[in-house]
Amino acid sequence: MKIAARAATAAVVLTILALLAHPLPAGAFQDAPETSEHTIAMGDWDRPYLLRTPQNRRAAGPLPLIVALHGGLNDPAYVERQSGLDALADSGRYAVAYPEGLLGTWNAGACCWFARWGGVDDVAFLDKLIDTLVRQGVADPSRVFLTGFSNGGGMAYRYACERSDKIAGIAVVSGALAIGCAPKKPVSVLAFHGTWDPSVPYTGGGNMDADVHFPFIAVQLLMEFWRWVDKLPALSWPVADGPDDCVGTGPGPVQVALCTKQHGGHEWPDYATSLMASFFDARPSVPGA
């Protein structure tokens, strides 16, 4: 027993000496794929977000950035699990940020709840989030994308309307445009929507918020709006790598596309993340960024 104990002690000592002789490189643990917690000061309010970056990010330099906005009454961790976007970061293709809205809501215009009632400037928050990640060398300013679910999708639409010069494209899942929209430049838009969505009706109608008695815009009409704003042809082309119910405006630097899930509800389709990655991959850089 004494011999075995001494051998074990010697093994530990040798391991420690080996580590001292060949220490781990600085930042080795930080370079592993992980989701880290951060905040951004907005006046007297520190607003939280999660950040997922790939291994060896520092060696890769600034990466294309996806900002993923959670649905109403959800949080960053929920949309992180829901979307599966971490896999894109872990593959080394993107950095992904998951910001948090006020009490789980975003001020997308006519929706939603606490953020709208409080007059929260979520556009300014997203501005500062993106600018911070660019300044830190995490994000490539010419390759910034937004995605969002439900209320988060509405916020992605709002940001595209007001900050079209800062983003290379958006992908919206079960979301609605809830604000007047006049983008400065064409915006690439990919939308996913179920025909049986009870929260944001595919054919329009209902009320945008508890005290906003204004109907949702029909999804197909909304996509016609983006096509018209972007001066693109009809949505009649099949979307590469997409299911049969995905149609778009065809090849080009700017594209509008809609994936309709027959009998689908208020949900993130299982194919959405891989398809939006392909959609973002095909988008050119923001002009002048």
C-alpha positions as CSV (number, residue, x, y, z in Angstrom):
1,M,0.0,0.0,0.0
2,K,2.8,2.4,0.9
3,I,4.5,1.7,-2.5
4,A,1.2,2.4,-4.4
5,A,0.7,5.6,-2.4
6,R,4.2,6.8,-3.2
7,A,3.8,6.0,-6.8
8,A,0.5,7.9,-7.0
9,T,2.2,10.9,-5.3
10,A,5.1,10.8,-7.7
11,A,2.7,10.7,-10.6
12,V,1.0,13.9,-9.4
13,V,4.3,15.6,-8.8
14,L,5.5,14.7,-12.3
15,T,2.2,16.0,-13.8
16,I,2.6,19.4,-12.0
17,L,6.2,19.7,-13.1
18,A,5.2,19.0,-16.7
19,L,2.6,21.7,-16.5
20,L,5.1,24.2,-15.1
21,A,7.6,23.3,-17.8
22,H,5.0,23.5,-20.6
23,P,2.3,25.9,-19.4
24,L,-0.9,26.2,-21.3
25,P,-0.9,29.2,-23.8
26,A,-2.5,32.4,-22.5
27,G,-6.2,32.4,-23.1
28,A,-6.4,28.7,-24.0
29,F,-9.5,28.1,-21.9
30,Q,-11.1,31.3,-23.2
31,D,-10.6,30.2,-26.8
32,A,-12.7,27.0,-26.4
33,P,-16.2,27.2,-27.8
34,E,-18.4,28.6,-25.0
35,T,-21.3,30.9,-24.3
36,S,-20.2,33.9,-22.1
37,E,-22.3,36.4,-20.3
38,H,-21.9,40.2,-20.8
39,T,-23.7,43.5,-20.3
40,I,-23.8,46.8,-22.1
41,A,-24.5,50.0,-20.2
42,M,-27.5,51.9,-21.6
43,G,-27.7,54.9,-19.3
44,D,-28.3,53.6,-15.8
45,W,-29.3,50.2,-17.1
46,D,-26.9,47.4,-17.8
47,R,-28.4,45.3,-20.5
48,P,-27.4,41.6,-20.7
49,Y,-26.5,39.5,-23.6
50,L,-24.9,36.1,-24.3
51,L,-22.1,35.6,-26.8
52,R,-21.0,32.4,-28.5
53,T,-17.7,32.4,-30.3
54,P,-15.7,29.6,-31.9
55,Q,-12.5,28.0,-30.9
56,N,-9.4,30.0,-31.8
57,R,-11.5,33.1,-32.6
58,R,-8.5,35.4,-32.0
59,A,-6.6,33.7,-34.8
60,A,-9.6,33.9,-37.2
61,G,-10.1,37.6,-36.7
62,P,-13.4,39.4,-36.9
63,L,-16.3,37.0,-37.9
64,P,-19.7,37.5,-39.5
65,L,-22.1,38.2,-36.7
66,I,-25.6,36.9,-36.1
67,V,-27.7,38.7,-33.5
68,A,-30.5,36.4,-32.4
69,L,-33.5,37.9,-30.7
70,H,-35.7,35.8,-28.4
71,G,-39.5,35.7,-28.6
72,G,-41.9,37.5,-26.3
73,L,-41.6,36.4,-22.6
74,N,-38.6,34.3,-23.4
75,D,-34.9,35.0,-22.8
76,P,-31.5,34.6,-24.5
77,A,-30.9,31.1,-23.2
78,Y,-34.2,30.0,-24.6
79,V,-33.6,31.1,-28.2
80,E,-30.0,29.8,-27.9
81,R,-31.5,26.3,-27.3
82,Q,-34.4,26.8,-29.7
83,S,-32.4,27.9,-32.7
84,G,-29.3,25.7,-32.6
85,L,-27.3,28.7,-33.7
86,D,-24.4,27.7,-31.4
87,A,-23.4,25.1,-34.0
88,L,-22.7,27.8,-36.5
89,A,-20.3,29.5,-34.0
90,D,-18.7,26.2,-33.0
91,S,-18.0,25.5,-36.7
92,G,-16.0,28.7,-36.9
93,R,-18.4,30.4,-39.4
94,Y,-20.0,33.0,-37.2
95,A,-20.1,34.7,-33.9
96,V,-23.6,34.7,-32.4
97,A,-25.0,37.2,-29.9
98,Y,-28.1,36.7,-27.9
99,P,-29.3,40.0,-26.3
100,E,-32.1,40.2,-23.7
101,G,-35.2,42.4,-24.0
102,L,-37.0,44.2,-21.1
103,L,-38.9,41.5,-19.1
104,G,-38.6,39.2,-22.1
105,T,-40.0,41.7,-24.7
106,W,-38.8,44.0,-27.5
107,N,-40.2,47.3,-28.6
108,A,-40.9,46.4,-32.2
109,G,-43.3,49.3,-32.7
110,A,-46.9,48.3,-32.2
111,C,-45.7,45.3,-30.1
112,C,-44.9,44.2,-27.5
113,W,-46.0,44.7,-23.9
114,F,-43.5,45.9,-21.4
115,A,-40.8,47.2,-23.8
116,R,-43.4,49.1,-25.8
117,W,-45.2,50.4,-22.7
118,G,-41.8,51.6,-21.3
119,G,-40.7,53.2,-24.6
120,V,-37.5,51.2,-24.6
121,D,-35.1,52.2,-27.4
122,D,-34.1,48.7,-28.5
123,V,-32.8,50.0,-31.8
124,A,-30.2,52.0,-29.8
125,F,-29.4,48.9,-27.7
126,L,-28.7,46.8,-30.8
127,D,-26.7,49.7,-32.3
128,K,-24.4,49.7,-29.2
129,L,-24.2,45.9,-29.1
130,I,-23.1,45.6,-32.7
131,D,-20.7,48.5,-32.4
132,T,-19.2,47.0,-29.2
133,L,-18.6,43.6,-30.8
134,V,-17.0,45.3,-33.8
135,R,-14.7,47.5,-31.6
136,Q,-13.7,44.4,-29.7
137,G,-12.7,42.6,-32.9
138,V,-15.4,40.0,-32.6
139,A,-17.6,41.1,-35.4
140,D,-17.0,42.1,-39.0
141,P,-19.0,45.3,-39.5
142,S,-19.7,44.4,-43.2
143,R,-21.3,41.0,-42.3
144,V,-23.9,41.6,-39.6
145,F,-27.1,39.7,-39.7
146,L,-30.2,39.6,-37.5
147,T,-32.6,36.8,-36.8
148,G,-35.5,36.6,-34.4
149,F,-38.5,34.6,-33.3
150,S,-42.0,36.0,-32.8
151,N,-41.6,39.4,-31.0
152,G,-37.9,39.1,-31.7
153,G,-38.7,38.7,-35.4
154,G,-40.7,41.9,-35.3
155,M,-37.7,43.6,-33.7
156,A,-35.5,42.3,-36.5
157,Y,-37.9,43.8,-39.0
158,R,-37.8,47.1,-37.2
159,Y,-34.0,47.2,-37.2
160,A,-33.9,46.4,-40.9
161,C,-36.3,49.3,-41.5
162,E,-34.3,51.8,-39.5
163,R,-30.8,50.5,-39.9
164,S,-30.6,48.9,-43.3
165,D,-27.1,50.4,-43.8
166,K,-25.7,48.4,-40.8
167,I,-26.9,44.9,-41.8
168,A,-26.4,42.5,-44.6
169,G,-29.7,40.7,-44.1
170,I,-32.3,39.3,-41.7
171,A,-34.1,36.0,-41.2
172,V,-37.4,36.1,-39.3
173,V,-39.3,33.2,-37.8
174,S,-43.0,33.6,-37.0
175,G,-42.6,37.3,-36.8
176,A,-44.6,40.4,-37.9
177,L,-43.7,43.9,-39.1
178,A,-45.2,46.2,-36.5
179,I,-44.0,49.6,-37.6
180,G,-43.9,51.9,-40.6
181,C,-41.0,51.0,-42.8
182,A,-38.8,53.0,-45.2
183,P,-35.3,51.5,-45.4
184,K,-32.5,53.6,-46.8
185,K,-31.2,50.7,-48.9
186,P,-32.5,47.3,-50.1
187,V,-32.6,44.6,-47.5
188,S,-32.3,40.8,-48.0
189,V,-35.1,39.1,-46.0
190,L,-35.8,35.4,-45.4
191,A,-39.0,34.5,-43.5
192,F,-40.3,31.3,-42.0
193,H,-44.0,31.0,-41.1
194,G,-46.6,28.3,-40.4
195,T,-50.1,28.5,-41.9
196,W,-51.6,27.5,-38.6
197,D,-49.7,30.0,-36.4
198,P,-52.2,31.1,-33.7
199,S,-50.1,34.0,-32.4
200,V,-49.1,35.7,-35.7
201,P,-51.8,34.6,-38.2
202,Y,-50.4,33.7,-41.6
203,T,-53.4,35.3,-43.3
204,G,-53.3,38.4,-41.1
205,G,-55.9,39.7,-38.7
206,G,-56.1,39.7,-34.9
207,N,-54.5,42.4,-32.7
208,M,-50.8,43.2,-32.6
209,D,-50.8,43.7,-28.9
210,A,-53.1,43.6,-25.9
211,D,-54.1,47.2,-26.3
212,V,-53.2,47.7,-30.0
213,H,-56.3,46.9,-32.0
214,F,-54.5,46.9,-35.3
215,P,-54.4,43.7,-37.4
216,F,-51.3,41.7,-38.3
217,I,-50.3,42.0,-42.0
218,A,-50.8,38.8,-44.0
219,V,-47.4,37.1,-44.4
220,Q,-47.5,36.9,-48.2
221,L,-48.5,40.6,-48.4
222,L,-45.6,41.5,-46.1
223,M,-43.2,39.7,-48.3
224,E,-44.6,41.5,-51.3
225,F,-43.8,44.7,-49.5
226,W,-40.2,43.7,-49.1
227,R,-40.0,42.6,-52.7
228,W,-41.4,46.0,-53.8
229,V,-39.1,48.0,-51.5
230,D,-36.1,46.1,-52.9
231,K,-37.3,46.4,-56.5
232,L,-37.2,42.7,-57.1
233,P,-39.2,40.3,-59.2
234,A,-42.0,38.1,-57.9
235,L,-41.3,35.3,-55.4
236,S,-41.4,32.5,-57.9
237,W,-37.9,30.9,-57.7
238,P,-37.3,27.8,-55.6
239,V,-34.9,28.5,-52.7
240,A,-31.6,26.6,-52.9
241,D,-31.5,23.8,-50.3
242,G,-35.0,24.6,-49.1
243,P,-38.1,22.5,-49.0
244,D,-40.8,22.8,-51.7
245,D,-42.7,25.5,-49.9
246,C,-39.7,27.9,-50.0
247,V,-39.9,30.5,-52.8
248,G,-37.8,33.6,-53.4
249,T,-37.0,36.3,-55.9
250,G,-34.1,34.5,-57.5
251,P,-30.4,34.8,-57.6
252,G,-28.8,38.2,-56.8
253,P,-27.0,40.2,-54.1
254,V,-30.4,41.1,-52.6
255,Q,-33.0,38.4,-52.2
256,V,-36.4,38.1,-50.5
257,A,-37.7,34.6,-49.7
258,L,-40.5,33.0,-47.8
259,C,-40.7,29.4,-46.4
260,T,-44.3,28.5,-45.6
261,K,-44.8,25.5,-43.4
262,Q,-48.1,23.9,-44.1
263,H,-50.1,23.3,-40.9
264,G,-47.1,24.7,-39.0
265,G,-47.7,26.6,-35.8
266,H,-45.9,29.3,-33.8
267,E,-42.5,27.5,-34.0
268,W,-38.9,27.4,-35.2
269,P,-38.9,24.9,-38.1
270,D,-36.2,22.2,-37.8
271,Y,-34.6,23.2,-41.1
272,A,-34.7,27.0,-40.5
273,T,-31.2,27.4,-39.0
274,S,-29.3,25.6,-41.7
275,L,-31.3,27.4,-44.4
276,M,-30.7,30.8,-42.9
277,A,-27.0,30.0,-42.6
278,S,-26.9,29.3,-46.4
279,F,-28.9,32.5,-47.0
280,F,-26.5,34.6,-44.9
281,D,-23.5,33.0,-46.5
282,A,-24.7,34.1,-50.0
283,R,-25.2,37.8,-49.0
284,P,-22.6,40.3,-50.0
285,S,-21.0,42.7,-47.5
286,V,-22.9,45.9,-46.5
287,P,-21.8,48.6,-48.9
288,G,-19.3,51.0,-47.4
289,A,-18.8,49.1,-44.1
